């Protein structure tokens, strides 16, 4: 009789249902049934990733006038934090299956390690990429919304190849290229999802550096968002040069002196 270990090893080499699995399904051993259930769950999870990937590809494809059209996706990271820049990225992906990007999603839906894994994959796959850091000074000068719009525009303009169409995540840009503003675009478009990863990881890396420069605030942990730890640090340590002076409670703290 085949051992449970042998069954698991055999299942691990298969991605589609095989005739011998019909017999396995009749195996009354708990270990055998659990192995088969685990295999089915893994295949369902993989199929879900494939379906989502195909959906994102089809979404981007719908904006191409022809097979050679270049679609750029752009997204931001860091509009909400009390400290640090807002970072945007733009990505042009090739018009193919982009199989190496299977599982790519909105950066907020992926773990830190998964996002890090995708950086190199995106850089190797993309036709062109660009990342832009919009400073705290600009954010305080023209407001976070306009600062993000300008940064996205800069990211698009810095692409080594000019796109034929731009998909922006929930933002209308001042560019002379045909565009669409896509609500929750990082969950619908592969190009926007790729830009989301590059923007998020670039900003995280920067805030990790700021954590070393300004110890005690926890920037590496919360990336500048208004967590309890961050707010307590502001009370005890004060405002740093990378804090946004027009954001509350920092604005009030500065007015009180």
Helices and strands as residue ranges (DSSP letters): H 4-11, H 20-26, H 30-61, E 71-77, E 86-92, G 99-101, G 107-109, H 112-125, E 128-134, H 136-142, H 144-157, E 165-169, E 179-182, G 185-187, H 190-213, H 219-222, H 228-237, H 250-256
